[in-house]
Amino acid sequence: MIMRIRPGHSFVDQKGRAGLFFIMLCALLTLAACTDIAPKHPLRLFDGSITSPSQWRGQWVLINYWADWCGPCREEVPELNHLNDSADGVTVLGVNYDYLEGGELRASIDALGITFPTLLDDPQSILGYDEATVLPMTVLIAPNGTLHRVLLGPQTAQTLQAAKAGPAQAAPQL
């Protein structure tokens, strides 16, 4: 095959510009797609997956701080498991107060019978509430993503439903 090149133009210049344009277009589309997929504030879960507050929009979320040495924490776990498994539109996430990981965290989760997801990363600084100093502590996030209430002490389905129905209150209830 014989190709003719017009005077003043090279075959390489024409092909190179088209290739460069194609590469730049692909890179731009890839970057645009990545920004939609990556969560703004990623939080690691014990099961290896990632969640973020932006993924919780439209649902009530309870963030429960617990420890295996906390007697009241042990008492409320069955209620929280049931609430997480129910069709009430509530997601329960746990945070181990001692920030255990790996085998130690697995042993604590098993000892308490926790079936709801456990966060490895504490969302406290992202969501803007005070650090847990009393256990158990439950943080209630409204469907619009705002902090609704911080509850101290063991919770039941009834106290959690009342907290959802009540006015928003960011300060811990003593």
Backbone as CSV, one residue per row, in Angstrom:
resi,resn,N_x,N_y,N_z,CA_x,CA_y,CA_z,C_x,C_y,C_z
1,MET,0.839,-1.162,0.000,0.000,0.000,0.000,0.893,1.236,0.000
2,ILE,0.574,2.173,-0.842,1.333,3.418,-0.954,0.430,4.554,-0.498
3,MET,0.957,5.379,0.405,0.188,6.514,0.902,0.856,7.785,0.438
4,ARG,0.045,8.714,0.072,0.563,10.020,-0.314,0.357,10.979,0.835
5,ILE,1.323,11.761,1.076,1.242,12.767,2.127,1.283,14.119,1.455
6,ARG,0.316,14.945,1.837,0.254,16.274,1.252,1.483,17.081,1.638
7,PRO,1.916,17.921,0.771,3.069,18.751,1.112,2.780,19.603,2.360
8,GLY,3.716,19.648,3.287,3.566,20.454,4.490,2.876,19.710,5.638
9,HIS,2.385,18.496,5.376,1.730,17.701,6.420,2.410,16.346,6.485
10,SER,2.546,15.825,7.648,3.102,14.486,7.755,2.020,13.544,8.257
11,PHE,2.131,12.316,7.872,1.183,11.279,8.277,1.208,11.116,9.799
12,VAL,2.393,11.201,10.377,2.547,11.034,11.815,1.829,12.153,12.569
13,ASP,1.904,13.409,12.091,1.241,14.524,12.759,-0.269,14.323,12.807
14,GLN,-0.857,13.894,11.676,-2.309,13.726,11.625,-2.767,12.583,12.541
15,LYS,-2.094,11.466,12.498,-2.452,10.321,13.336,-2.159,10.621,14.804
16,GLY,-1.062,11.304,15.066,-0.680,11.619,16.438,-1.691,12.529,17.122
17,ARG,-2.183,13.515,16.409,-3.175,14.426,16.993,-4.468,13.695,17.302
18,ALA,-4.913,12.837,16.421,-6.143,12.078,16.646,-5.964,11.133,17.832
19,GLY,-4.811,10.497,17.926,-4.547,9.589,19.043,-4.475,10.321,20.365
20,LEU,-3.819,11.480,20.359,-3.715,12.277,21.572,-5.085,12.754,22.024
21,PHE,-5.915,13.187,21.079,-7.273,13.613,21.414,-8.059,12.454,22.026
22,PHE,-7.931,11.262,21.453,-8.639,10.085,21.966,-8.178,9.742,23.385
23,ILE,-6.888,9.779,23.635,-6.345,9.483,24.965,-6.835,10.511,25.991
24,MET,-6.821,11.777,25.618,-7.286,12.812,26.536,-8.780,12.664,26.830
25,LEU,-9.577,12.324,25.840,-11.006,12.122,26.031,-11.261,10.951,26.973
26,CYS,-10.544,9.845,26.784,-10.696,8.677,27.663,-10.303,9.019,29.104
27,ALA,-9.211,9.748,29.272,-8.764,10.120,30.614,-9.790,11.017,31.297
28,LEU,-10.354,11.958,30.572,-11.360,12.859,31.131,-12.611,12.091,31.553
29,LEU,-13.070,11.174,30.721,-14.248,10.375,31.054,-13.983,9.466,32.248
30,THR,-12.797,8.906,32.350,-12.443,8.053,33.483,-12.433,8.848,34.772
31,LEU,-11.831,10.032,34.757,-11.806,10.871,35.951,-13.205,11.303,36.367
32,ALA,-14.048,11.634,35.411,-15.421,12.030,35.728,-16.176,10.879,36.365
33,ALA,-15.980,9.672,35.881,-16.657,8.503,36.447,-16.162,8.210,37.853
34,CYS,-14.886,8.391,38.110,-14.324,8.101,39.434,-14.868,9.034,40.508
35,THR,-15.128,10.268,40.171,-15.616,11.195,41.181,-17.016,10.831,41.639
36,ASP,-17.810,10.185,40.813,-19.155,9.781,41.211,-19.139,8.535,42.076
37,ILE,-18.119,7.709,41.949,-18.069,6.433,42.640,-17.451,6.574,44.027
38,ALA,-16.421,7.352,44.160,-15.692,7.451,45.424,-16.497,8.245,46.451
39,PRO,-16.728,7.659,47.632,-17.454,8.400,48.662,-16.623,9.560,49.200
40,LYS,-17.311,10.614,49.658,-16.630,11.810,50.137,-15.870,11.543,51.439
41,HIS,-16.496,10.860,52.379,-15.867,10.541,53.664,-15.915,9.028,53.864
42,PRO,-14.998,8.296,53.249,-15.060,6.828,53.360,-14.772,6.345,54.778
43,LEU,-15.573,5.380,55.207,-15.403,4.751,56.519,-15.288,3.252,56.310
44,ARG,-14.255,2.655,56.885,-14.028,1.220,56.736,-14.931,0.429,57.676
45,LEU,-15.489,-0.644,57.149,-16.263,-1.582,57.948,-15.418,-2.817,58.217
46,PHE,-15.716,-3.519,59.310,-14.948,-4.698,59.698,-14.962,-5.775,58.613
47,ASP,-16.049,-5.877,57.858,-16.141,-6.908,56.816,-15.311,-6.581,55.573
48,GLY,-14.607,-5.440,55.577,-13.749,-5.060,54.459,-14.390,-4.097,53.485
49,SER,-15.671,-3.838,53.621,-16.337,-2.913,52.716,-16.176,-1.474,53.218
50,ILE,-16.657,-0.542,52.410,-16.561,0.881,52.704,-17.970,1.461,52.711
51,THR,-18.221,2.364,53.621,-19.471,3.115,53.662,-19.135,4.576,53.857
52,SER,-20.130,5.441,53.778,-19.911,6.859,54.056,-21.250,7.499,54.396
53,PRO,-21.218,8.614,55.107,-22.471,9.296,55.441,-23.324,9.640,54.224
54,SER,-22.704,9.910,53.097,-23.497,10.236,51.902,-24.331,9.040,51.435
55,GLN,-23.893,7.834,51.744,-24.652,6.636,51.372,-25.817,6.376,52.313
56,TRP,-25.873,7.066,53.433,-26.929,6.859,54.426,-28.121,7.760,54.196
57,ARG,-28.030,8.691,53.261,-29.128,9.640,53.021,-30.415,8.883,52.739
58,GLY,-31.494,9.391,53.302,-32.797,8.784,53.074,-33.178,7.712,54.083
59,GLN,-32.316,7.455,55.047,-32.624,6.438,56.060,-32.134,6.910,57.434
60,TRP,-32.782,6.397,58.461,-32.320,6.641,59.821,-31.118,5.748,60.075
61,VAL,-30.102,6.290,60.722,-28.893,5.525,61.042,-28.604,5.683,62.533
62,LEU,-28.366,4.555,63.187,-27.942,4.540,64.583,-26.484,4.128,64.622
63,ILE,-25.652,4.925,65.259,-24.255,4.573,65.456,-24.101,4.282,66.939
64,ASN,-23.821,3.031,67.257,-23.780,2.582,68.642,-22.344,2.293,69.058
65,TYR,-21.914,2.956,70.133,-20.588,2.734,70.701,-20.715,1.679,71.792
66,TRP,-19.878,0.641,71.710,-19.977,-0.496,72.618,-18.590,-1.021,72.979
67,ALA,-18.552,-1.821,74.024,-17.340,-2.547,74.416,-17.782,-3.858,75.045
68,ASP,-16.941,-4.888,74.938,-17.349,-6.196,75.475,-17.349,-6.220,77.004
69,TRP,-16.656,-5.295,77.657,-16.636,-5.223,79.112,-17.787,-4.386,79.678
70,CYS,-18.622,-3.821,78.814,-19.720,-2.941,79.214,-21.009,-3.764,79.359
71,GLY,-21.470,-3.942,80.614,-22.682,-4.714,80.873,-23.918,-4.180,80.159
72,PRO,-24.213,-2.868,80.232,-25.380,-2.338,79.522,-25.281,-2.502,77.995
73,CYS,-24.055,-2.494,77.482,-23.877,-2.721,76.034,-24.359,-4.122,75.670
74,ARG,-23.988,-5.085,76.475,-24.402,-6.473,76.251,-25.922,-6.603,76.271
75,GLU,-26.577,-5.847,77.169,-28.028,-5.904,77.297,-28.744,-5.371,76.065
76,GLU,-28.202,-4.330,75.436,-28.923,-3.705,74.331,-28.620,-4.328,72.965
77,VAL,-27.606,-5.160,72.861,-27.244,-5.751,71.568,-28.410,-6.494,70.904
78,PRO,-29.167,-7.346,71.620,-30.288,-8.025,70.951,-31.307,-7.053,70.343
79,GLU,-31.596,-5.949,71.034,-32.524,-4.932,70.509,-31.961,-4.305,69.229
80,LEU,-30.668,-3.982,69.259,-30.038,-3.359,68.091,-29.971,-4.327,66.917
81,ASN,-29.655,-5.600,67.183,-29.660,-6.614,66.122,-31.037,-6.694,65.479
82,HIS,-32.072,-6.762,66.323,-33.448,-6.868,65.822,-33.821,-5.634,65.003
83,LEU,-33.477,-4.463,65.506,-33.793,-3.224,64.798,-33.091,-3.169,63.447
84,ASN,-31.844,-3.592,63.394,-31.101,-3.581,62.128,-31.694,-4.561,61.120
85,ASP,-32.236,-5.675,61.604,-32.802,-6.701,60.724,-34.259,-6.435,60.349
86,SER,-34.899,-5.480,61.018,-36.320,-5.223,60.775,-36.509,-4.375,59.520
87,ALA,-37.762,-4.234,59.136,-38.108,-3.449,57.952,-38.467,-2.012,58.322
88,ASP,-37.949,-1.539,59.463,-38.270,-0.187,59.938,-37.487,0.908,59.223
89,GLY,-36.597,0.555,58.320,-35.807,1.560,57.622,-34.721,2.176,58.478
90,VAL,-34.213,1.418,59.447,-33.139,1.890,60.314,-31.906,1.032,60.076
91,THR,-30.782,1.678,59.885,-29.508,0.980,59.763,-28.734,1.184,61.056
92,VAL,-28.252,0.097,61.627,-27.454,0.168,62.846,-26.000,-0.104,62.481
93,LEU,-25.111,0.758,62.951,-23.674,0.585,62.782,-23.032,0.645,64.162
94,GLY,-22.101,-0.235,64.417,-21.408,-0.248,65.694,-20.012,0.325,65.586
95,VAL,-19.539,0.867,66.703,-18.149,1.312,66.829,-17.627,0.743,68.140
96,ASN,-16.564,-0.036,68.069,-15.970,-0.579,69.284,-15.221,0.532,70.006
97,TYR,-15.588,0.770,71.240,-15.025,1.850,72.043,-13.510,1.718,72.206
98,ASP,-13.011,0.480,72.247,-11.584,0.239,72.436,-10.801,0.214,71.123
99,TYR,-11.478,0.467,70.011,-10.860,0.490,68.681,-10.084,-0.787,68.370
100,LEU,-10.679,-1.914,68.759,-10.061,-3.206,68.447,-10.139,-3.454,66.949
101,GLU,-9.249,-4.273,66.449,-9.268,-4.683,65.044,-8.911,-6.155,64.954
102,GLY,-9.071,-6.726,63.789,-8.659,-8.106,63.519,-9.335,-9.125,64.406
103,GLY,-8.534,-10.074,64.890,-9.042,-11.182,65.697,-9.655,-10.741,67.011
104,GLU,-9.080,-9.708,67.619,-9.642,-9.213,68.883,-11.048,-8.648,68.675
105,LEU,-11.226,-7.904,67.589,-12.551,-7.350,67.299,-13.531,-8.468,66.971
106,ARG,-13.093,-9.454,66.181,-13.955,-10.586,65.842,-14.410,-11.303,67.121
107,ALA,-13.496,-11.508,68.061,-13.835,-12.184,69.321,-14.856,-11.373,70.115
108,SER,-14.718,-10.047,70.153,-15.671,-9.202,70.871,-17.039,-9.203,70.213
109,ILE,-17.064,-9.115,68.894,-18.331,-9.153,68.150,-19.050,-10.470,68.420
110,ASP,-18.302,-11.561,68.364,-18.889,-12.885,68.622,-19.351,-13.027,70.067
111,ALA,-18.576,-12.512,71.017,-18.931,-12.626,72.435,-20.234,-11.901,72.751
112,LEU,-20.468,-10.778,72.093,-21.695,-10.018,72.327,-22.838,-10.456,71.417
113,GLY,-22.549,-11.251,70.394,-23.589,-11.682,69.453,-24.026,-10.581,68.501
114,ILE,-23.133,-9.670,68.186,-23.462,-8.542,67.306,-23.594,-9.038,65.867
115,THR,-24.717,-8.685,65.236,-24.920,-9.040,63.822,-24.969,-7.808,62.924
116,PHE,-25.046,-6.614,63.500,-25.046,-5.394,62.681,-23.606,-5.045,62.314
117,PRO,-23.413,-4.290,61.218,-22.053,-3.947,60.773,-21.296,-3.114,61.811
118,THR,-19.982,-3.341,61.874,-19.118,-2.610,62.797,-18.124,-1.761,62.015
119,LEU,-18.085,-0.482,62.352,-17.147,0.447,61.721,-15.770,0.319,62.357
120,LEU,-14.736,0.346,61.533,-13.365,0.426,62.038,-12.958,1.882,62.247
121,ASP,-13.579,2.769,61.480,-13.291,4.201,61.567,-14.421,4.894,62.314
122,ASP,-14.068,5.693,63.287,-15.052,6.426,64.080,-15.550,7.636,63.276
123,PRO,-16.863,7.741,63.022,-17.379,8.864,62.232,-17.591,10.149,63.032
124,GLN,-17.225,10.146,64.304,-17.479,11.265,65.208,-16.959,12.593,64.652
125,SER,-15.743,12.626,64.156,-15.185,13.900,63.676,-15.850,14.356,62.385
126,ILE,-16.290,13.428,61.568,-16.967,13.778,60.312,-18.364,14.322,60.588
127,LEU,-19.076,13.697,61.534,-20.466,14.062,61.804,-20.610,15.166,62.843
128,GLY,-19.538,15.484,63.567,-19.532,16.642,64.437,-20.182,16.487,65.797
129,TYR,-20.071,15.329,66.405,-20.549,15.175,67.781,-19.361,14.863,68.681
130,ASP,-19.579,15.000,69.980,-18.501,14.786,70.943,-18.096,13.317,70.998
131,GLU,-16.851,13.109,71.338,-16.298,11.761,71.484,-17.049,11.001,72.577
132,ALA,-17.231,9.703,72.370,-17.909,8.866,73.360,-17.068,8.785,74.633
133,THR,-17.676,9.143,75.753,-17.006,9.033,77.049,-17.814,8.174,78.017
134,VAL,-19.038,7.858,77.648,-19.942,7.029,78.437,-20.462,5.928,77.529
135,LEU,-20.560,4.725,78.072,-21.086,3.606,77.278,-22.332,3.046,77.945
136,PRO,-23.228,2.526,77.123,-23.264,2.676,75.673,-23.712,4.085,75.275
137,MET,-23.295,4.489,74.096,-23.716,5.762,73.520,-24.242,5.471,72.123
138,THR,-25.400,6.022,71.823,-26.017,5.818,70.509,-26.266,7.169,69.867
139,VAL,-25.808,7.318,68.640,-25.975,8.549,67.882,-27.027,8.276,66.811
140,LEU,-28.028,9.127,66.753,-29.125,8.974,65.800,-28.970,10.013,64.693
141,ILE,-28.805,9.527,63.468,-28.649,10.391,62.298,-29.963,10.361,61.513
142,ALA,-30.507,11.542,61.213,-31.774,11.662,60.485,-31.580,11.344,59.002
143,PRO,-32.684,11.041,58.304,-32.582,10.722,56.870,-31.970,11.836,56.017
144,ASN,-32.036,13.082,56.471,-31.421,14.170,55.694,-29.921,14.287,55.953
145,GLY,-29.367,13.386,56.803,-27.933,13.353,57.061,-27.479,14.180,58.248
146,THR,-28.404,14.799,58.952,-28.025,15.629,60.097,-28.079,14.834,61.393
147,LEU,-27.302,15.298,62.355,-27.310,14.702,63.682,-28.660,15.005,64.326
148,HIS,-29.371,13.965,64.756,-30.692,14.156,65.362,-30.608,14.134,66.886
149,ARG,-29.944,13.118,67.416,-29.821,12.996,68.874,-28.602,12.168,69.243
150,VAL,-28.089,12.410,70.439,-27.064,11.578,71.042,-27.689,11.025,72.321
151,LEU,-27.770,9.703,72.418,-28.429,9.044,73.545,-27.398,8.291,74.378
152,LEU,-27.456,8.478,75.693,-26.535,7.803,76.589,-27.263,6.705,77.346
153,GLY,-26.569,5.596,77.569,-27.160,4.480,78.284,-27.801,3.491,77.328
154,PRO,-28.228,2.349,77.874,-28.817,1.312,77.019,-30.145,1.768,76.422
155,GLN,-30.373,1.371,75.182,-31.583,1.758,74.458,-32.439,0.529,74.168
156,THR,-33.727,0.781,74.032,-34.678,-0.254,73.618,-35.339,0.227,72.336
157,ALA,-36.100,-0.643,71.717,-36.835,-0.245,70.519,-37.749,0.942,70.827
158,GLN,-38.357,0.933,72.012,-39.272,2.012,72.383,-38.537,3.344,72.568
159,THR,-37.398,3.330,73.238,-36.673,4.587,73.449,-36.107,5.123,72.136
160,LEU,-35.722,4.233,71.257,-35.199,4.667,69.956,-36.307,5.235,69.080
161,GLN,-37.487,4.621,69.104,-38.620,5.163,68.342,-39.012,6.541,68.889
162,ALA,-39.007,6.688,70.206,-39.325,7.982,70.815,-38.288,9.036,70.426
163,ALA,-37.033,8.649,70.374,-35.970,9.588,69.982,-36.134,10.021,68.530
164,LYS,-36.512,9.093,67.669,-36.754,9.438,66.267,-37.904,10.437,66.147
165,ALA,-38.962,10.216,66.913,-40.158,11.050,66.818,-39.959,12.414,67.483
166,GLY,-39.039,12.490,68.418,-38.823,13.734,69.149,-38.051,14.753,68.349
167,PRO,-37.929,15.964,68.906,-37.185,17.020,68.217,-35.685,16.709,68.185
168,ALA,-35.021,17.291,67.208,-33.572,17.113,67.112,-32.896,17.754,68.309
169,GLN,-31.905,17.082,68.825,-31.173,17.597,69.976,-29.750,17.051,69.896
170,ALA,-28.792,17.933,69.641,-27.415,17.498,69.457,-26.690,17.218,70.764
171,ALA,-27.131,17.801,71.874,-26.431,17.601,73.149,-26.822,16.261,73.755
172,PRO,-25.877,15.568,74.391,-26.219,14.308,75.056,-27.296,14.513,76.112
173,GLN,-28.188,13.541,76.218,-29.238,13.581,77.228,-28.738,12.876,78.476
174,LEU,-28.647,13.592,79.568,-28.156,13.006,80.810,-29.285,12.522,81.677
